[in-house]
């Protein structure tokens, strides 16, 4: 093992041996090398005469570039577009995102945590977490309603084992009892990775304050029972809350909760700020120890260096200037209100009596999606039928569940969408009423 990795491991272990125990074999081996990038970073501060370190071309004291590209990007200076961004991301963007987290999450007040590290959006952040913490055979605890890409990220890539619990109880609330039972089943292993995603994809559900209190209590009880826990908060759809759910991430409540609990927030501009193709996300470690925060940052930078080297500089510049814009908050509220109206329209349409024989509706109060539980028809069969006969696209997430992205359907088209689904169900069941 490299001496730099050994030192980072020692720094973590000396501060909190439980956090060190959570690291995967790859996570323990990872470090950020003192190579070209670190030497170039040092030179950028001290090389006042000549800087022959950076692996880019320059011309006239700025990055060399094509004018036919620059003419379409004249709002941005070449220095904020063409050079490599630092592996951890533009420092100003990292600080701006942390400031945003502090503003939007009151539970973070007075708490210390790491500076967000820029990722190539949410999937990359999840992949980094998987690399750092998941060994073959480790358990990933998630609800039974989950984003299918978790399979590739945590099981196919890293050999983890998914253990699900029922998301909803009989009262259609977050199933705290099932969650706690799933946690306690890991006592013999002594380690688990927990992944919570609110607003949930695919159901569009965010728990209420009492449910969140139950989640936090269950995690603390598991830690007290001797289980080391990495708690990943996939906050991809953060901020899109439409009813009386909690309106902040659970992340803040987990920082400092127990030495055996390491909260990790994975979020980004992707869905929150409607910039899916710009691929800017963040991973933030909820550790109060500066030494552990630094060590985890160095290991994360090593993973980034080993995979993508660094993220898009242009995308980071665009997001930074957006966050700093005087128009940001007002525009964000406008888009939120559009999605909220669509969600409310879906709820109103789904009260139609004629639908009740064909499906039930999972609770939803946030995000981009909602889910139907179909009665007597296979979801994949219905999906294909709707596409072929009616030109309607939906997602079959299980044999019984059909996901609807109301985020991509205009409000005036929502009733027609569900009438098509209703007609498709009638076609496949042979009912005529």
GUVOMI-30193 format. One line per field, with one value per residue (C-alpha): residue number from 1; residue in three letters; z, y, x. Coordinates in steps of 0.05 Angstrom, whole numbers, plus 32768, in hexadecimal, padded with zeros to 4 digits. Layout:
BEGIN
pos <- (NUM	...)
code <- (ala	...)
Z <- (Z	...)
Y <- (Y	...)
X <- (X	...)
***
This chain:
BEGIN
pos <- (1	2	3	4	5	6	7	8	9	10	11	12	13	14	15	16	17	18	19	20	21	22	23	24	25	26	27	28	29	30	31	32	33	34	35	36	37	38	39	40	41	42	43	44	45	46	47	48	49	50	51	52	53	54	55	56	57	58	59	60	61	62	63	64	65	66	67	68	69	70	71	72	73	74	75	76	77	78	79	80	81	82	83	84	85	86	87	88	89	90	91	92	93	94	95	96	97	98	99	100	101	102	103	104	105	106	107	108	109	110	111	112	113	114	115	116	117	118	119	120	121	122	123	124	125	126	127	128	129	130	131	132	133	134	135	136	137	138	139	140	141	142	143	144	145	146	147	148	149	150	151	152	153	154	155	156	157	158	159	160	161	162	163	164	165	166	167	168	169	170	171	172	173	174	175	176	177	178	179	180	181	182	183	184	185	186	187	188	189	190	191	192	193	194	195	196	197	198	199	200	201	202	203	204	205	206	207	208	209	210	211	212	213	214	215	216	217	218	219	220	221	222	223	224	225	226	227	228	229	230	231	232	233	234	235	236	237	238	239	240	241	242	243	244	245	246	247	248	249	250	251	252	253	254	255	256	257	258	259	260	261	262	263	264	265	266	267	268	269	270	271	272	273	274	275	276	277	278	279	280	281	282	283	284	285	286	287	288	289	290	291	292	293	294	295	296	297	298	299	300	301	302	303	304	305	306	307	308	309	310	311	312	313	314	315	316	317	318	319	320	321	322	323	324	325	326	327	328	329	330	331	332	333	334	335	336	337	338	339	340	341	342	343	344	345	346	347	348	349	350	351	352	353	354	355	356	357	358	359	360	361	362	363	364	365	366	367	368	369	370	371	372	373	374	375	376	377	378	379	380	381	382	383	384	385	386	387	388	389	390	391	392	393	394	395	396	397	398	399	400	401	402	403	404	405	406	407	408	409	410	411	412	413	414	415	416	417	418	419	420	421	422	423	424	425	426	427	428	429	430	431	432	433)
code <- (unk	unk	unk	unk	unk	unk	unk	unk	unk	unk	unk	unk	unk	unk	unk	unk	unk	unk	unk	unk	unk	unk	unk	unk	unk	unk	unk	unk	unk	unk	unk	unk	unk	unk	unk	unk	unk	unk	unk	unk	unk	unk	unk	unk	unk	unk	unk	unk	unk	unk	unk	unk	unk	unk	unk	unk	unk	unk	unk	unk	unk	unk	unk	unk	unk	unk	unk	unk	unk	unk	unk	unk	unk	unk	unk	unk	unk	unk	unk	unk	unk	unk	unk	unk	unk	unk	unk	unk	unk	unk	unk	unk	unk	unk	unk	unk	unk	unk	unk	unk	unk	unk	unk	unk	unk	unk	unk	unk	unk	unk	unk	unk	unk	unk	unk	unk	unk	unk	unk	unk	unk	unk	unk	unk	unk	unk	unk	unk	unk	unk	unk	unk	unk	unk	unk	unk	unk	unk	unk	unk	unk	unk	unk	unk	unk	unk	unk	unk	unk	unk	unk	unk	unk	unk	unk	unk	unk	unk	unk	unk	unk	unk	unk	unk	unk	unk	unk	unk	unk	unk	unk	unk	unk	unk	unk	unk	unk	unk	unk	unk	unk	unk	unk	unk	unk	unk	unk	unk	unk	unk	unk	unk	unk	unk	unk	unk	unk	unk	unk	unk	unk	unk	unk	unk	unk	unk	unk	unk	unk	unk	unk	unk	unk	unk	unk	unk	unk	unk	unk	unk	unk	unk	unk	unk	unk	unk	unk	unk	unk	unk	unk	unk	unk	unk	unk	unk	unk	unk	unk	unk	unk	unk	unk	unk	unk	unk	unk	unk	unk	unk	unk	unk	unk	unk	unk	unk	unk	unk	unk	unk	unk	unk	unk	unk	unk	unk	unk	unk	unk	unk	unk	unk	unk	unk	unk	unk	unk	unk	unk	unk	unk	unk	unk	unk	unk	unk	unk	unk	unk	unk	unk	unk	unk	unk	unk	unk	unk	unk	unk	unk	unk	unk	unk	unk	unk	unk	unk	unk	unk	unk	unk	unk	unk	unk	unk	unk	unk	unk	unk	unk	unk	unk	unk	unk	unk	unk	unk	unk	unk	unk	unk	unk	unk	unk	unk	unk	unk	unk	unk	unk	unk	unk	unk	unk	unk	unk	unk	unk	unk	unk	unk	unk	unk	unk	unk	unk	unk	unk	unk	unk	unk	unk	unk	unk	unk	unk	unk	unk	unk	unk	unk	unk	unk	unk	unk	unk	unk	unk	unk	unk	unk	unk	unk	unk	unk	unk	unk	unk	unk	unk	unk	unk	unk	unk	unk	unk	unk	unk	unk	unk	unk	unk	unk	unk	unk	unk	unk	unk	unk	unk	unk	unk	unk	unk	unk	unk	unk	unk	unk	unk	unk	unk	unk	unk	unk	unk	unk	unk	unk	unk	unk	unk	unk)
Z <- (8000	7FEF	802A	801C	8022	8062	8080	806D	808C	80CB	80CE	80C9	80FA	812F	812D	8126	811D	810B	80CE	80B9	80C0	808E	8056	8020	800C	7FD1	7FFE	802C	7FF1	7FD2	7FD7	7FAF	7F90	7F95	7F4A	7F10	7F29	7F6F	7F53	7F21	7F58	7F80	7F43	7F35	7F77	7F75	7F2C	7F1E	7EE5	7EBB	7EC7	7E9E	7EC6	7EAD	7E77	7E4F	7E16	7E22	7DF4	7E07	7E51	7E4D	7E3B	7DF0	7DD1	7D90	7D82	7D61	7DA5	7DCE	7DA6	7DC1	7E08	7E0C	7E4E	7E6E	7E71	7E51	7E94	7EAF	7E75	7E58	7E8F	7EB9	7EF6	7F38	7F47	7F82	7F5A	7F55	7F9D	7F95	7F7D	7FB7	7FE9	7FC6	7FCB	8014	8020	7FFD	8029	8068	8051	803E	8077	80BC	80DE	80C5	80EF	811F	8101	80DE	809F	8062	8027	7FEE	7FB8	7F70	7F4C	7F05	7F1F	7F4D	7F2F	7F34	7F7D	7F8D	7F68	7F92	7FD1	7FB9	7FAB	7FEE	801A	7FF8	7FF9	7FD8	8003	8029	8034	8014	8037	800C	8007	7FD8	7FAC	7F91	7F53	7F29	7F1D	7F66	7F4E	7F1D	7F4C	7F8B	7F77	7F31	7F3A	7F83	7F94	7FCA	7FE0	7FDF	801A	8012	8043	8033	8028	803F	807A	807D	808B	804C	8075	8075	8093	80CE	80EE	80AF	80A7	80EE	80E6	80A7	80CB	8107	80DA	80CA	8112	8103	80C8	80F1	80B3	8082	804D	8052	8016	8020	7FE5	7FF3	7FCB	7FB9	7F72	7F5B	7F8B	7F97	7FE2	8019	8062	8096	80D5	8101	80CD	80C8	8114	8110	80DA	8104	8143	811D	8102	8147	8165	8131	813F	818A	8179	815C	8112	80EB	80B8	807B	806E	8026	801B	7FD1	7FCF	7F84	7F86	7FC3	7FC9	7FA0	7FDC	7FCF	8010	805B	8058	8075	8049	8059	8052	808A	8083	80B8	80ED	80E3	80EB	812F	8141	8151	8145	811D	80EC	80B0	8088	8040	8018	7FCD	7FA7	7F6D	7F3E	7F0D	7F22	7F55	7F22	7EE1	7EC2	7EB7	7E7F	7EA2	7ED2	7F11	7F54	7F99	7FCF	8016	8052	8094	80C2	80F7	80FA	80CB	80C6	80AF	8080	8061	805A	803A	800A	7FF6	7FEA	7FC2	7F98	7F8B	7F71	7F45	7F2B	7F1B	7EF5	7ED6	7EEB	7EF7	7EE5	7EAF	7EBD	7E92	7EB5	7EF9	7EE3	7ECA	7F0C	7F36	7F11	7F16	7F61	7F66	7F38	7F56	7F2C	7F47	7F81	7F5A	7F1E	7F4A	7F6C	7F2A	7F13	7F56	7F52	7F0C	7F25	7F63	7F38	7F0E	7F4D	7F66	7F23	7F25	7F6A	7F53	7F14	7F3C	7F66	7F2B	7F42	7F01	7F0E	7F51	7F33	7F0B	7F3A	7F7E	7F88	7FB3	7FDF	7FBD	7FD3	7FB2	7F79	7F30	7F35	7F4F	7F4B	7F3C	7F58	7F22	7F2E	7F04	7ECD	7EC6	7EC6	7E8D	7E63	7E6E	7E60	7E1C	7E0C	7E1D	7DF2	7DB6	7DB5	7DD4	7DCC	7E18	7E3B	7E83	7EAD	7ECA	7F0A	7F22	7F0B	7F2D	7F2D	7EF6	7EFF	7EE3	7EDB	7EE1	7EDE	7E92	7E85	7E7D	7EB0	7E7B	7E61	7EA3	7EA0	7E5A	7E70	7EA6	7E7A	7E49	7E81	7E96	7E4F	7E4A	7E8A	7E6E	7E2E	7E53	7E86	7E52	7E7B	7E55	7E8B)
Y <- (8000	8046	806E	80A7	8077	805B	80A0	80B2	8070	8080	80C6	80A8	806F	809C	80C9	8094	804A	803D	806A	8046	8004	801C	8025	7FF0	7FD1	8000	803B	802A	8025	8067	80A8	80E7	80E3	8119	8117	8145	8164	8174	818F	81B9	81D4	81E8	8209	8231	8254	825E	825C	82A7	82A6	8268	822F	81F3	81C1	81C3	8192	81C4	81F3	823E	827A	82C3	82B5	828E	8246	8239	822F	8231	8272	824E	822E	826B	8297	826D	8272	82BC	82C4	829C	82AB	8276	826A	8252	8223	8200	81EE	81B0	81BC	81A6	815C	8170	81A7	81F3	820C	8244	8213	81E4	821D	8237	81F2	81ED	8231	8219	81DB	8205	8235	81FF	81CE	81EE	81AD	81BB	81F9	81F4	81B3	81A6	817C	8175	81A5	8187	8166	816E	812F	8120	8122	80F3	80AF	80C0	80D5	8093	806D	8090	807D	8035	8033	8050	8026	7FE7	7FA5	7F66	7F49	7F8A	7F99	7FD4	7FE4	8008	800B	7FDB	8017	802D	8048	800D	802A	801A	7FD1	7FE2	8012	7FE9	7FA0	7F97	7FC6	7FB9	7F76	7F91	7F6D	7F93	7F88	7FAC	7FBF	7FD3	801E	8027	800A	7FFB	8045	8059	807A	806B	8026	8035	7FF1	7FCC	7FFA	7FEE	7FA2	7FA4	7FCC	7F9E	7F61	7F7A	7F72	7F35	7F57	7F96	7FC3	7FDB	8010	8033	8059	8089	80B0	80E8	80FE	80B5	809C	807C	808C	80D7	80CF	80F7	80E6	8113	812C	80F2	80BF	80E0	80DE	8093	808A	80AF	8088	8046	8058	806D	802C	8003	8029	801D	7FD3	7FD5	7FDC	800C	8032	805C	8082	809B	80D2	80D3	8119	811E	813D	8168	81A7	818D	8186	8193	8183	817C	814E	8161	8195	8187	814E	811B	8127	815E	8133	80FB	8124	8115	80E6	80AB	8099	805C	8085	80A7	80D0	80E0	8111	8107	813D	816D	81A2	816C	8167	81A0	81D4	81B2	81A9	815E	815F	818B	8152	8178	8156	8155	8123	813E	8118	8125	811F	8152	8140	816A	8133	80FF	8131	813F	80F5	80E4	811F	8106	80C0	80DC	8107	80C8	80A4	80E0	80E4	8099	809B	80DE	8108	8144	815D	818E	81D3	81F5	81D2	81E6	822E	822F	8213	8242	827F	8265	825E	82A4	82C2	82F3	82CF	8289	8285	82A4	8277	823A	8249	8251	820C	81EE	820A	81ED	81A8	81B0	81C1	8183	8158	8176	816A	8121	811A	813A	810E	80CF	80D9	80C0	8085	805F	8057	8033	7FEE	7FF1	800D	802A	8065	8065	80A3	80DD	8124	813A	8132	8120	80DF	80B7	806D	8043	7FFD	7FD7	7FA6	7F66	7F7E	7F77	7FBC	7FAB	7F90	7FD0	7FFC	7FDC	7FDE	8028	8037	800E	801F	8065	8082	808B	8080	8069	8040	7FFB	7FF7	7FB3	7F80	7FA9	7FF1	8025	8066	80A7	80E3	811C	814A	8140	8146	8189	8196	8198	8153	812E	8119	80FF	80D7	80B2	80A6	8084	8059	8049	8035	800A	7FE6	7FDA	7FBE	7F8C	7F76	7F70	7F9B	7FC8	7FF2)
X <- (8000	8019	8034	8004	7FC9	7FE6	7FEB	7FA3	7F8C	7FB2	7F94	7F4E	7F5A	7F78	7F3C	7F05	7F14	7ECB	7ED0	7F10	7EEC	7EB8	7EEB	7EEE	7F30	7F32	7F20	7F5A	7F8A	7F75	7F9D	7FA9	7FEF	8023	802C	8021	7FE0	7FF9	803B	8014	7FE7	8024	8043	8004	800F	805A	8071	806F	80A2	8096	8065	8077	804F	8008	7FF4	7FCC	7FE0	7FE0	7FE1	7FE5	7FE2	7FA1	7F8D	7F93	7F4F	7F28	7F04	7ECA	7EBC	7ECA	7E9A	7E61	7E7B	7E8D	7E69	7EA1	7EEC	7F19	7F3A	7EF7	7EEA	7F26	7F58	7F50	7F25	7F45	7F35	7F0A	7EE8	7EEC	7EF8	7EC5	7E90	7E9E	7E96	7E58	7E37	7E49	7E2B	7DEC	7DE8	7DEF	7DB8	7D87	7D93	7D8A	7DA0	7DE7	7DED	7E28	7E40	7E83	7E87	7EB3	7EB4	7E8A	7EB4	7E9D	7E89	7E73	7E2B	7E06	7E17	7E61	7E58	7E35	7E6C	7EA1	7E7C	7E77	7EC2	7ED4	7EA7	7E8D	7EB3	7E99	7E62	7E54	7E0A	7DE7	7DA6	7D72	7D26	7D03	7CF2	7D35	7D5A	7D71	7DB6	7DC8	7DCE	7E05	7E29	7E2A	7E21	7E3C	7E77	7E88	7E69	7E3C	7DFC	7DBB	7D8C	7D49	7D12	7CCA	7CCA	7C82	7C5D	7C12	7C04	7C2B	7C62	7CAC	7CB4	7CE2	7CD7	7CEC	7D27	7D3F	7D36	7D61	7D96	7D98	7DA0	7DE6	7DFE	7E28	7E4A	7E55	7E52	7E1E	7E16	7DD3	7DB8	7D7D	7D61	7D2F	7D09	7D07	7D11	7CE3	7CA9	7CB3	7CAD	7CCF	7CC1	7CA3	7CC7	7CAE	7CC5	7D0A	7D10	7D02	7D37	7D6B	7D59	7D5F	7DA4	7DBB	7DA1	7DC6	7E06	7DFD	7DF6	7E3C	7E2D	7E59	7E2F	7E3D	7DFD	7DF9	7DC6	7DB4	7D95	7D8F	7D4A	7D56	7D2B	7CF0	7CC0	7C76	7C52	7C60	7C9D	7CE0	7D01	7D4A	7D7A	7D82	7DCE	7DD0	7DAE	7DE0	7E20	7E3D	7E03	7E31	7E7A	7E64	7E3A	7E5A	7E28	7E39	7E0F	7E0C	7DE8	7DF0	7DD7	7DBF	7D76	7D72	7D87	7D6F	7DB4	7DB4	7DE8	7E1A	7E2B	7E3D	7E32	7E51	7E65	7E69	7E83	7E5F	7E9B	7EAC	7EF6	7F20	7F53	7F20	7F00	7F44	7F55	7F12	7F1B	7F60	7F46	7F0C	7F3B	7F64	7F26	7F15	7F5D	7F5B	7F19	7F06	7F43	7F14	7ECF	7EBB	7ED6	7EA2	7E69	7E84	7E8B	7E43	7E29	7E53	7E3A	7DF3	7DF8	7E14	7DDE	7DAB	7D77	7D86	7D54	7D1A	7D23	7D2B	7CE9	7CC5	7CDC	7CCB	7C84	7C7B	7C8D	7C62	7C26	7C32	7C36	7BF5	7BD4	7BE9	7BCA	7B89	7B85	7B92	7B54	7B2A	7B00	7B0A	7B55	7B4E	7B40	7B81	7BB5	7BC6	7BF4	7C33	7C39	7C5E	7C6B	7CAC	7CDE	7CD3	7CAC	7C71	7C62	7C24	7C1B	7BF6	7BBE	7BC1	7BEF	7C3B	7C5B	7C8B	7C53	7C2B	7C68	7C73	7C29	7C24	7C61	7C4A	7C00	7BFC	7C42	7C47	7C89	7C8D	7CBE	7CB0	7CD9	7CBF	7C8C	7C55	7C6F	7C6B	7C92	7C77	7CA5	7C73	7CB0	7CB1	7C66	7C44	7C0C	7BD6	7BEC	7BEB	7BA2	7BAB	7BE8	7BC3	7B88	7BB7	7BD3	7B8B	7B79	7BB7	7BA4	7B5E	7B7C	7BA8	7B74	7B3C	7B0E	7ADE	7ABE)
***
